[in-house]
Amino acid sequence: MDFSKFLTLEVTPDNLRATLVLSPQVGDIPRPELKIEELLEFVQKKVAPDMVNQDKAREMLSLYAGPPNGEKLYVEVAAGTAAVDGEDGYVKWSREYFKSEHMFDADGRANYYEKSGLKPVAEKEKLGVIIDPTKGVPGKDVAGQELPAKDGVVCEIKAGDGVRILDDGKTIVAEKGGRLEKFGATLDISDVFRVDGDVDFSSGNIDFTGIVSIKGNVRDLFHVKAGKLIEVGGFVEGARLESGCDIRVQGGINAREKGLITADNDVFAKYVSNSEIIAKAHVYVGTNLSSSKIIAGDYVKIAKGSIVGGTTWATNQVIATVCGTPSGSRTVLIVGRDYFAEEEIKKIDKTIAEKDARAEQITGEIVTAKAKIATLTPEQKHFLKDGLLELKALRDEMEVMKSRKAELQKSMHELLNTAEVLVHDILYAGCEIQVGAGNFFIVNVDLKGPLAMRFNRGRNKVEAVSL
């Protein structure tokens, strides 16, 4: 009787597994005798001899010769090895540069205003390491045929602007600070940080050393800091903007008394409302400036509109078409005072006071030491010498500061000669004009322009001059 009616060999489609299957014994029909040699010959019709697990073949032979089985029995008698493709090369980045995710505070709470992928790289920062691909490992099927494997692909990385690959051919470093960008296989460090939409929870806060260019708006409570220019294509809400150069807002700024705009040079905006702006040079507003606090190191200019409410303070000039309102809204205009110089003088005075207190302390210690000069130890004499040197240094530093303060005061005194408020159409009653410290002019009746509000040294008062 043919034993193959009772015993079959199943091979998986991938040719990696061969299994003997013993069918259930039906009725009292006996199985024909089967020897190990016959079983191996049967298996080797599909399986290479060196791939057969003879122990497993004997296990099936034992089941075959054993008691009748009521269900199919399976014994795997051969197993191949799958080919393993090599892993592609890749860059092991030092941190996340291209995907931004919300960051977490120390206590594990998500900070939705900060995102991890938006921090600029620093000069000489190690960006990552190129990892080599691995070789593929061939496999072998139950028929003894080799299964080929693919080797991993080399990671192609090219160093573009501001990026260098070291001599080891693997280590990637930044040659300058900026935004790391990847174009195909090329890495560049850009001086421009671009935001295609709004600065909001999708972008998080931005702190960048170069230019920040925002296509959309800057939403409430977000912070944008740039070492250079900040460009905003839309409007700015109650956000904080800090620039080491200019801030240019194509739309308006309406902080609703929540934000702060500071620039080391100029600030430009279509309109400004309920906002605070501090610019070390100029503030330009296209249409209207209302209910805001404005400080400029040179001048504030409203191109085609009015200044209504708030305080507008410029070192040299405030220029507008209209100031105030027909209803007499309080509008404060200050010129002839240098805010930044005044702040510097405050710091100088504070530092001089601290140094003067230290000088007095040292002087007392020196007087005490000199009174006991004959009994001083070498260490105490060395202390006395150090005290004298420190005292001289403190006095020299205070003299430099006093000289700087006098220079600033002189410069501010001279501002009275040129500072002015220029109004093209009308200066409404309710406006308060200050030229220099303590020189006020309260506008009680509407004044037609063009006119200039200036300080008259001869009369020692602020007066209106028709132009």
PyMOL commands that set and color helices and strands:
alter all, ss='L'
color gray80, all
select helices_A, chain A and resi 3-5+36-43+49-51+54-65+116-118+339-371+373-375+378-417
alter helices_A, ss='H'
color red, helices_A
select strands_A, chain A and resi 7-11+17-22+73-79+90-93+102-104+110-115+126-131+139-140+146-147+158-159+163-165+171-174+179-183+186-190+192-195+206-208+211-214+223-226+230-232+240-243+247-249+253-254+260-263+267-269+272-273+276-279+282-285+289-290+293-296+299-302+306-308+311-314+317-323+331-335+420-427+431-435+440-442+447-448+451-456+461-466
alter strands_A, ss='S'
color yellow, strands_A
deselect
rebuild
show_as cartoon
